[in-house]
Amino acid sequence: MLFDDVVVILCRPEDSGNVGAVCRAMKNMGFSSLRIVAPEAPLEEEKIQTRAIHAFDVYQGARFFNSLVEAIQDIPLVIGTTRRRGKKRKDISVTPEELALYLYEQRGPAALVFGNERTGLNQEEIALCTLASHIPSSEVFPSLNLSHAVQVYTYELFKTWSKFLTAPSASQQSEPRASTVSPFDTSSGSQWVPVGRHDIDETVQIMTDALASIGFYKQAGRPEQERFFRDILSRAGVTLQEKRYLEQIFRKIGRLESKLSSARPGES
């Protein structure tokens, strides 16, 4: 993964100055792709430009969305930044340093999602993410300012990736690492292109429909399994060919169950 593959997403920001400071933090470390979801207060360009200084172009190139669901439709790997842990949040949470090492070995776009300045990401937003990350900090006062948090993450990515990408040429940047190429994706040579969030949601629906057809969810558990499948498929970065292969497997499960049901005595 390279710098242009990383998208910073701000959910429900309310302070224009913070947005400007985020732009500066991003550009300081070589990142430029910003998406803003449903600001809780009107964003004032003058205040943004005052804080962004020479990074105002990051804001000018930002894309705006009404919901996080819309903002991540084309991004398979979504990292939610949160200091909170608990039953209804992610089981796995990595530090910025661990995340930098992990992302470097991935392909396709990834999103770093930051919540509102006061409340952070809510449970619904965290549920849409495929991985959680936290910044270790003092328990006395653990909450960081939004732009400071963005600075920590972008700095860790820059620091770690710069060790591997010392003045890379354009050809080096576009050349995939052979060790990460999916063996299933033969449609585009050696290029590994993960599918987007919408495609993953489609596959998860087919998988859980098949499991439901054999009575797997007679009591409960389907929403939890859907989140589980979505998370691991997103982190795996499945290709279109892998997606189709998985769907074939689970559709066959449904067809086999239908044949078995019709063959059982007393069942029509």
Secondary structure by P-SEA (a helix, b strand, c coil): cccccbbbbbcccccaaaaaaaaaaaaaacccbbbbccccccccaaaaaaaacccccccccbbbbcccccccccccbbbbbccccccccccccccaaaaaaaaaacccbbbbccccccccccaaaaaaccbbbbcccccccccccaaaaaaaaaaaaaaaaaaaccccccccccccccccccccccccccbbbbbcaaaaaaaaaaaaaaaaaacccccccaaaaaaaaaaaaaaacccaaaaaaaaaaaaaaaaaaaaaaaaccccc
